[in-house]
Amino acid sequence: MKFARPLLFALGLALAAPLPIAAQTSSQDSNDELVMTSSGFLSYHPDLRFRLLGLAEYRDENYAEAMVNFRRAARYADKPSQGMIAEMLWKGQGTAVDRPAAYVWMDLAAERAYKMMLVQREKYWAEMTEAERARALEIGDALHAEYADSAARPRLDQKLRQGLRKVTGSRTGYAGNLRIVIPGPNGSRNIDGSTFYDRKFWNTNEYLRMQDGDWKEFGEGSVDIGELQSVGELTVPSDASPEPEETDDSPR
């Protein structure tokens, strides 16, 4: 089936796919996706963990819970989740309509110059009133201080370093001949420790570069997809660290 690709639909594809859409072709990509959806991986990658939880809630139309999880992912520099927050605020899904806040969140999502986010940010600005633009400028600094890459990347970096040190208890996290068992719907699979602990998953710069993928060119257009299928229930690992709850006085 062919669907027009509005922002929410395109973001939904990105939220569901740990790897960039265009990259999911090879057996290596299949192994990478297996790693990135395993409970052990998600324990130390809260950006992806809460992104997937947010998407599951969004699909079930539990928009308030989806918003909570997207905001948690956003604290760890997850740009697709920041874009989803913007769209939900703009449309009033799980929250009151707040177009100035939506603009600021889309500005955050566009921080790495993703074409789709940049276009949507400018669309928001063009449609807002002067009063709304003024309010967006007023609340922007507080949101950027909490969620921009300068604040969010160190949080993610800390989590990735914690996960890597879990391998041997050392700072290098050398995997050696370690074998990782990953349970799945069709039974468990064994993968080499060097695959699970590849630098692209645990070095912040490389991980975000991989996550960015082809986002900078992922813009307007259409996409051919088959019948929609459930990705199954995501189980948050029991050892996942708790995240701070959003409070009423938190910046939108």
FENZI-V739860 format. One record per backbone hydrogen bond with DSSP energy under -1.0 kcal/mol. NH is the residue of the N-H (numbers start at 1). CO is the residue of the C=O. E is the energy in kcal/mol with one decimal. If there is no record, write none. Layout:
BEGIN
nh=NH co=CO e=E
nh=NH co=CO e=E
END
This chain:
BEGIN
nh=3 co=223 e=-1.4
nh=5 co=221 e=-1.5
nh=10 co=6 e=-2.5
nh=11 co=7 e=-3.1
nh=12 co=8 e=-2.0
nh=13 co=9 e=-1.9
nh=14 co=10 e=-2.0
nh=15 co=11 e=-3.2
nh=16 co=12 e=-1.9
nh=17 co=13 e=-1.3
nh=23 co=20 e=-1.3
nh=24 co=21 e=-1.2
nh=25 co=23 e=-2.1
nh=30 co=26 e=-1.7
nh=31 co=27 e=-2.3
nh=32 co=28 e=-2.6
nh=33 co=29 e=-2.5
nh=34 co=30 e=-1.9
nh=35 co=31 e=-2.3
nh=36 co=32 e=-2.6
nh=37 co=33 e=-1.0
nh=38 co=35 e=-1.5
nh=42 co=38 e=-2.5
nh=43 co=39 e=-1.6
nh=44 co=41 e=-1.5
nh=49 co=45 e=-2.4
nh=50 co=46 e=-2.2
nh=51 co=47 e=-1.2
nh=52 co=48 e=-2.5
nh=53 co=49 e=-1.9
nh=54 co=50 e=-2.5
nh=55 co=51 e=-2.3
nh=56 co=52 e=-2.2
nh=57 co=53 e=-2.1
nh=58 co=54 e=-2.5
nh=59 co=55 e=-2.8
nh=60 co=56 e=-1.3
nh=61 co=58 e=-1.8
nh=62 co=57 e=-3.0
nh=63 co=61 e=-1.4
nh=66 co=62 e=-2.4
nh=67 co=63 e=-2.5
nh=68 co=64 e=-1.8
nh=69 co=65 e=-2.1
nh=70 co=66 e=-2.7
nh=71 co=67 e=-2.4
nh=72 co=68 e=-1.7
nh=73 co=69 e=-2.4
nh=74 co=70 e=-2.4
nh=75 co=71 e=-1.2
nh=76 co=73 e=-1.8
nh=77 co=74 e=-1.4
nh=78 co=73 e=-1.1
nh=79 co=77 e=-1.0
nh=82 co=78 e=-1.7
nh=83 co=79 e=-2.3
nh=84 co=80 e=-2.1
nh=85 co=81 e=-2.3
nh=86 co=82 e=-1.9
nh=87 co=83 e=-2.2
nh=88 co=84 e=-2.6
nh=89 co=85 e=-2.5
nh=90 co=86 e=-2.4
nh=91 co=87 e=-2.2
nh=92 co=88 e=-1.6
nh=93 co=88 e=-2.5
nh=98 co=89 e=-2.0
nh=102 co=98 e=-2.3
nh=103 co=99 e=-2.3
nh=104 co=100 e=-1.9
nh=105 co=101 e=-2.5
nh=106 co=102 e=-2.3
nh=107 co=103 e=-2.2
nh=108 co=104 e=-2.1
nh=109 co=105 e=-2.4
nh=110 co=106 e=-1.7
nh=111 co=108 e=-1.6
nh=113 co=110 e=-2.4
nh=118 co=114 e=-2.6
nh=119 co=115 e=-2.5
nh=120 co=116 e=-2.1
nh=121 co=117 e=-2.7
nh=122 co=118 e=-2.0
nh=123 co=119 e=-1.9
nh=124 co=120 e=-2.5
nh=125 co=121 e=-2.3
nh=126 co=122 e=-2.2
nh=127 co=123 e=-1.5
nh=128 co=124 e=-1.3
nh=133 co=129 e=-2.3
nh=134 co=130 e=-2.2
nh=135 co=131 e=-2.0
nh=136 co=132 e=-2.3
nh=137 co=133 e=-2.0
nh=138 co=134 e=-1.6
nh=139 co=135 e=-2.3
nh=140 co=136 e=-1.1
nh=143 co=139 e=-1.5
nh=144 co=140 e=-2.6
nh=145 co=141 e=-2.3
nh=147 co=143 e=-2.6
nh=148 co=144 e=-1.9
nh=151 co=148 e=-1.6
nh=152 co=148 e=-3.0
nh=153 co=149 e=-2.3
nh=156 co=152 e=-1.9
nh=157 co=153 e=-3.0
nh=158 co=154 e=-2.1
nh=159 co=155 e=-1.7
nh=160 co=156 e=-2.5
nh=161 co=157 e=-2.4
nh=162 co=158 e=-2.0
nh=163 co=159 e=-2.2
nh=164 co=160 e=-2.2
nh=165 co=161 e=-2.2
nh=167 co=164 e=-1.3
nh=169 co=165 e=-2.3
nh=178 co=175 e=-2.2
nh=180 co=191 e=-3.0
nh=182 co=189 e=-3.1
nh=187 co=184 e=-1.7
nh=189 co=182 e=-2.1
nh=191 co=180 e=-2.6
nh=193 co=178 e=-3.1
nh=195 co=192 e=-1.3
nh=196 co=192 e=-1.8
nh=197 co=193 e=-2.8
nh=198 co=195 e=-1.2
nh=201 co=198 e=-2.1
nh=203 co=199 e=-2.9
nh=207 co=203 e=-3.2
nh=208 co=204 e=-2.5
nh=209 co=205 e=-1.9
nh=210 co=206 e=-2.4
nh=211 co=207 e=-2.5
nh=212 co=208 e=-2.6
nh=213 co=209 e=-1.8
nh=215 co=212 e=-3.1
nh=217 co=214 e=-1.7
nh=218 co=215 e=-1.1
nh=219 co=217 e=-1.4
nh=223 co=3 e=-1.3
nh=225 co=1 e=-2.6
nh=240 co=237 e=-1.7
nh=250 co=247 e=-2.1
END
